[in-house]
C-alpha cells in the first residue's frame, strides 16, 4: 500500500517528536467507537458502564461519560483511585479485592466515595465489611456469577444465594446486584440461572438493583438477558485484531496503531521492528502472528525478543526497508496500552493531544 | 510445603504494606547472583557488562558496577538516559537505534557522555553520524553480528567488513568493536566468523577493541571465543524458570518472587490469583504453565486474564484457599519486572528497601 501524503507527514511528525515505537490513537475513530457502543446500549435500554482497563485514562473515561456512560468499571482499586482523583464518582470494581482490602486502600477510597465492589466468596465479603466499617460507610456489593467462562464467579444459584444471605446479615454491606459475564453462546443459560436465583432472592425479600453483563463481543447480545440493567465493555474504544476476528470491528474501526521503525533486515525474508514483547506483549489472542501491519498486510510478526518484533516477509511482494515506519494493529490492545505511559492522539493526520495512561501499572 | 514462621510474617507485611500482587526481591540471593556472574567473568578474564533490561534500576546497576562490572548494556536510549542520570558513564546500547536517533535524543545524550552504539546496516550508521555531528562528539560504534540466532546483526564477514569501511570513512564515527550473541551451540562458528572478519579488518589497519558476547545461559560458554573482551548478561541477577530450564539456576537462585493472593476458588480443581497477564505477562519462555508456585509446586498457572491467573489444582493434594498468599517464580523475569514501577527488597525476611524500576516504560 502506497502511503498517502498525509500518512507520510504524520509518520515523520511522530518519529521526530516522540521516536518509535509510539502508540497513536485516532480521535475520530475513537469517538466513533464510543458513540457506536453508546448507541447499542441506548437502543437496548441498558446503561453503559465501560471498562477502563483498555485505556486506563481518566481523560478518555470522562469522554465516555460525556457521551452517555453512567459510570465506569475498573479491575483494580488503584485504577479506581486514579479515576476518583479525576472526578469520576460512579465506579464499579469488578473483581474480588483482597490485596487492596488488606492494605487499607479499599477503606480509604470508600471513605472518599461510595464504591461498588464484587465478591464470589465469603472471605472477600468479610474483608469488604471490615473496610466499610473502617470507612464508616456501607459498601455496595455485587455477587459475581460464572455461567460458563470458567473465570471468577460462583457457579450455582445456591452459592450466590448463600452469599446474598451473608450480605443481608451484615449491616455494613448492601446487596447491590449481580455481575455476569456470559460466554458468547451462554446467554440462554445465564437467563435460566438468573431467573432461578431471582426467585430464591425474592423469597427473602431481596432483589438485584444492578444486573450487569460484560464484554465487547457481547455488545451483539446485549438485549438477550431479560432484566439486565447495565453492560461493561472495554476494548471497543480502540478495537484490535481480536475484535476483528470476533466480527465486532473492521480494520477501519481500529483506533490505535503502534508506530514502529524497521531497524534491521537480515536476509531477504527477515526484518526487525523496534517493537517487541515489551511493547506489543506476547498475548496472541489465539491469532496467527503478533499484529497486523497496515502497510504490509502479508508480513507476519512471527516472534518477539523483548524490544524486537521479528518479521517473516516471505509472503510480501514489496518489503519494508530499514528506516521505514509501519503501523501495527495489536492483537490485544488492552495489554499494549498497559505498557506505555502516554498515548499520542491525532485527528485528521495532525497530532493534537498527549493522553497520559494515568492508571497504568496499578497492580493493587 | 508448610510456610515457616518467617515466610508467614513476611507475607503479612507485604500484603498489609503494599497489597498484592507485589514483586519482591531477596537481596541476599540477588547479591549472590551478582557475585557469581562477576566471578565467572573474572575467571575468564572477560569484562562484565550486565544488561540492565532485567531490573531497569540504576540502584541495582550501580551495585553490579560496585561488584566489579565495568559498565552496563541498555537496549533503549531511554534506559541509557535514566542510567546516565544516576551517574553511570560507561553505557553500551546494544541495538540499532532509529526512533531515538531521529527524535534528537541520541544526539542530546551523546553530548552529555560518550555512548557506545551498535549497527548492522548503513542507514543506522548514517543516523549515528548525524547525531554525533549534532552532539559535536565522535560516537563509538560496534558492528552487530548474527552467527545463528536469526535476530539482529549482519550474517556474513563481508557485510560486517563493508560497514567497518563506512565507519572508517566517516570522521564522526569510531569503530569500537564487534557485538556477538552466539547461539548456545554456535560458539565454534562464531570463532570462525570472528577469525575471518578480523583478518579482513587487519588488512585495512582496523581491529576491534571490544569483542562482546551476550546472554545469561552463555555464561557457561564465556571462555569459548578467543579474543573476547566482555560479556553482556541480564537475567542472572534475578533468574527465573527459563534459567532453571537452561540449567543456569535452581529455585534457590531465583531472587524475585511475585507475591499474589488467591482471590477465588471456583470448583474443586480451579483457583484464581490476582496476578494475570498484566503482571506476569504472556511470555511462556517455551515452558508449561505461566510460573512456578513455591507453596504449591504441582499447581499449574494454566492461563491468564489481564488481572487474573487461572490455576489448575487437579494435581495438588493440598490446595490453596481464598486469601492465601503464594509466591510465584515467573517464567521470564525481565518482562515481569517491566510491568511494575517498584520492587520491594527484603533481607532475612524483613522489608529493607523500595527499589524504583526507574527505566521501565522507556520504549524509545
HADDOCK unambig.tbl for C-alpha pairs under 7 A between the chains (distance, minus, plus):
assign (segid A and resid 15 and name CA) (segid B and resid 99 and name CA) 5.81 0.50 0.50
assign (segid A and resid 15 and name CA) (segid B and resid 102 and name CA) 6.42 0.50 0.50
assign (segid A and resid 15 and name CA) (segid B and resid 103 and name CA) 5.98 0.50 0.50
assign (segid A and resid 16 and name CA) (segid B and resid 102 and name CA) 5.56 0.50 0.50
assign (segid A and resid 16 and name CA) (segid B and resid 103 and name CA) 4.16 0.50 0.50
assign (segid A and resid 17 and name CA) (segid B and resid 103 and name CA) 5.70 0.50 0.50
assign (segid A and resid 18 and name CA) (segid B and resid 103 and name CA) 6.18 0.50 0.50
assign (segid A and resid 19 and name CA) (segid B and resid 99 and name CA) 4.02 0.50 0.50
assign (segid A and resid 19 and name CA) (segid B and resid 100 and name CA) 5.31 0.50 0.50
assign (segid A and resid 19 and name CA) (segid B and resid 102 and name CA) 6.68 0.50 0.50
assign (segid A and resid 19 and name CA) (segid B and resid 103 and name CA) 5.20 0.50 0.50
assign (segid A and resid 19 and name CA) (segid B and resid 364 and name CA) 5.90 0.50 0.50
assign (segid A and resid 20 and name CA) (segid B and resid 99 and name CA) 4.47 0.50 0.50
assign (segid A and resid 20 and name CA) (segid B and resid 364 and name CA) 5.73 0.50 0.50
assign (segid A and resid 21 and name CA) (segid B and resid 363 and name CA) 6.29 0.50 0.50
assign (segid A and resid 21 and name CA) (segid B and resid 364 and name CA) 6.30 0.50 0.50
assign (segid A and resid 96 and name CA) (segid B and resid 263 and name CA) 5.98 0.50 0.50
assign (segid A and resid 98 and name CA) (segid B and resid 261 and name CA) 6.96 0.50 0.50
assign (segid A and resid 98 and name CA) (segid B and resid 263 and name CA) 6.54 0.50 0.50
assign (segid A and resid 98 and name CA) (segid B and resid 323 and name CA) 6.88 0.50 0.50
assign (segid A and resid 99 and name CA) (segid B and resid 15 and name CA) 5.80 0.50 0.50
assign (segid A and resid 99 and name CA) (segid B and resid 19 and name CA) 4.01 0.50 0.50
assign (segid A and resid 99 and name CA) (segid B and resid 20 and name CA) 4.47 0.50 0.50
assign (segid A and resid 99 and name CA) (segid B and resid 261 and name CA) 6.79 0.50 0.50
assign (segid A and resid 100 and name CA) (segid B and resid 19 and name CA) 5.30 0.50 0.50
assign (segid A and resid 102 and name CA) (segid B and resid 15 and name CA) 6.42 0.50 0.50
assign (segid A and resid 102 and name CA) (segid B and resid 16 and name CA) 5.56 0.50 0.50
assign (segid A and resid 102 and name CA) (segid B and resid 19 and name CA) 6.68 0.50 0.50
assign (segid A and resid 103 and name CA) (segid B and resid 15 and name CA) 5.98 0.50 0.50
assign (segid A and resid 103 and name CA) (segid B and resid 16 and name CA) 4.16 0.50 0.50
assign (segid A and resid 103 and name CA) (segid B and resid 17 and name CA) 5.70 0.50 0.50
assign (segid A and resid 103 and name CA) (segid B and resid 18 and name CA) 6.18 0.50 0.50
assign (segid A and resid 103 and name CA) (segid B and resid 19 and name CA) 5.21 0.50 0.50
assign (segid A and resid 120 and name CA) (segid B and resid 264 and name CA) 6.94 0.50 0.50
assign (segid A and resid 123 and name CA) (segid B and resid 322 and name CA) 6.88 0.50 0.50
assign (segid A and resid 152 and name CA) (segid B and resid 264 and name CA) 6.25 0.50 0.50
assign (segid A and resid 152 and name CA) (segid B and resid 266 and name CA) 6.79 0.50 0.50
assign (segid A and resid 153 and name CA) (segid B and resid 266 and name CA) 6.94 0.50 0.50
assign (segid A and resid 154 and name CA) (segid B and resid 266 and name CA) 6.52 0.50 0.50
assign (segid A and resid 261 and name CA) (segid B and resid 98 and name CA) 6.93 0.50 0.50
assign (segid A and resid 261 and name CA) (segid B and resid 99 and name CA) 6.78 0.50 0.50
assign (segid A and resid 263 and name CA) (segid B and resid 96 and name CA) 5.98 0.50 0.50
assign (segid A and resid 263 and name CA) (segid B and resid 98 and name CA) 6.56 0.50 0.50
assign (segid A and resid 264 and name CA) (segid B and resid 120 and name CA) 6.94 0.50 0.50
assign (segid A and resid 264 and name CA) (segid B and resid 152 and name CA) 6.24 0.50 0.50
assign (segid A and resid 266 and name CA) (segid B and resid 152 and name CA) 6.78 0.50 0.50
assign (segid A and resid 266 and name CA) (segid B and resid 153 and name CA) 6.93 0.50 0.50
assign (segid A and resid 266 and name CA) (segid B and resid 154 and name CA) 6.51 0.50 0.50
assign (segid A and resid 278 and name CA) (segid B and resid 335 and name CA) 6.67 0.50 0.50
assign (segid A and resid 282 and name CA) (segid B and resid 282 and name CA) 5.12 0.50 0.50
assign (segid A and resid 282 and name CA) (segid B and resid 283 and name CA) 5.53 0.50 0.50
assign (segid A and resid 283 and name CA) (segid B and resid 282 and name CA) 5.53 0.50 0.50
assign (segid A and resid 322 and name CA) (segid B and resid 123 and name CA) 6.88 0.50 0.50
assign (segid A and resid 323 and name CA) (segid B and resid 98 and name CA) 6.88 0.50 0.50
assign (segid A and resid 335 and name CA) (segid B and resid 278 and name CA) 6.64 0.50 0.50
assign (segid A and resid 339 and name CA) (segid B and resid 361 and name CA) 6.43 0.50 0.50
assign (segid A and resid 340 and name CA) (segid B and resid 361 and name CA) 5.73 0.50 0.50
assign (segid A and resid 341 and name CA) (segid B and resid 361 and name CA) 6.85 0.50 0.50
assign (segid A and resid 361 and name CA) (segid B and resid 339 and name CA) 6.41 0.50 0.50
assign (segid A and resid 361 and name CA) (segid B and resid 340 and name CA) 5.71 0.50 0.50
assign (segid A and resid 361 and name CA) (segid B and resid 341 and name CA) 6.84 0.50 0.50
assign (segid A and resid 363 and name CA) (segid B and resid 21 and name CA) 6.29 0.50 0.50
assign (segid A and resid 364 and name CA) (segid B and resid 19 and name CA) 5.90 0.50 0.50
assign (segid A and resid 364 and name CA) (segid B and resid 20 and name CA) 5.72 0.50 0.50
assign (segid A and resid 364 and name CA) (segid B and resid 21 and name CA) 6.30 0.50 0.50
